[in-house]
Amino acid sequence: MIIIKDISPQAPVHLLMIPRTHYAGVNEMSESESAVLGRCFYKLGRMEDKLGLTDGYRTIINRGSNGGQTVMHLHVHILGGKKLGEKMLQIN
């Protein structure tokens, strides 16, 4: 995986965790391939301090147009750096 800064941050810390293998969405992964996400989250848990996420964070995966997915490569949004509100989504 790679972790990069989001170009349109929605929080003081807004990162993207991206598996190196291409999947348009989680629906394209086989059961065995889904272990990739497990390893990504395991590594994220070990990197919290380095990424500035010591006081907690939120992870989000957008899937499909109704889910807000605009980039057709599976990625996980990581939001933190301040106390986040309780509402997790905005419905248009």
C-alpha positions in Angstrom: 0.0 0.0 0.0 0.9 3.6 -0.2 -0.4 6.5 1.9 -0.6 10.0 0.4 -2.2 13.3 1.4 -5.6 14.0 -0.1 -5.6 16.9 -2.6 -8.9 18.2 -1.2 -8.5 17.7 2.6 -11.7 17.5 4.7 -9.8 17.5 8.0 -6.5 18.7 9.3 -5.1 15.2 8.5 -6.7 13.7 5.4 -4.8 10.8 3.9 -5.5 8.1 1.3 -4.4 4.6 1.9 -4.2 2.9 -1.5 -3.5 -0.8 -2.1 -0.8 -1.3 -4.8 -2.9 -3.9 -6.6 -5.7 -2.4 -8.6 -9.3 -3.0 -7.6 -12.0 -0.6 -8.7 -13.9 -1.3 -5.5 -14.2 -3.9 -2.7 -16.8 -5.7 -4.8 -14.0 -6.8 -7.2 -11.9 -8.5 -4.5 -12.1 -12.2 -4.0 -12.3 -13.6 -0.4 -8.5 -14.3 -0.4 -7.7 -10.9 -1.9 -9.7 -9.1 0.8 -6.8 -10.0 3.2 -5.0 -7.1 1.5 -7.2 -4.6 3.3 -6.7 -6.4 6.6 -2.9 -6.0 6.2 -3.4 -2.3 5.2 -5.4 -1.6 8.4 -2.9 -3.6 10.5 0.0 -1.4 9.1 -2.1 1.8 9.6 -2.5 0.9 13.3 1.3 0.7 13.6 1.8 4.1 11.9 -0.7 6.3 13.8 1.8 8.4 15.6 4.0 8.9 12.5 0.9 10.1 10.6 -0.4 12.5 13.3 -3.4 10.3 14.2 -2.7 9.7 17.9 -6.0 11.0 19.2 -8.2 8.9 16.8 -9.3 9.0 13.2 -12.1 7.9 10.9 -11.7 5.6 7.9 -14.1 5.8 4.9 -14.3 3.7 1.7 -16.6 5.2 -1.0 -18.0 2.6 -3.4 -20.0 3.3 -6.5 -21.6 6.6 -7.7 -24.2 6.7 -4.9 -21.4 6.1 -2.4 -19.5 9.1 -3.7 -16.7 7.2 -5.5 -15.1 9.4 -8.1 -11.8 7.6 -8.5 -12.2 4.0 -9.7 -9.3 2.6 -7.7 -10.0 1.3 -4.2 -8.7 3.6 -1.6 -9.4 4.4 2.1 -9.9 7.9 3.3 -8.2 8.5 6.7 -9.5 11.6 8.5 -8.1 13.0 11.8 -6.1 15.7 13.4 -9.1 17.1 15.3 -12.3 16.0 17.0 -14.6 14.9 14.2 -18.4 15.5 14.3 -20.8 12.6 14.9 -22.4 12.8 11.5 -20.5 10.7 9.1 -22.2 11.6 5.8 -23.8 14.3 3.9 -26.7 13.4 1.6 -27.4 15.7 -1.3 
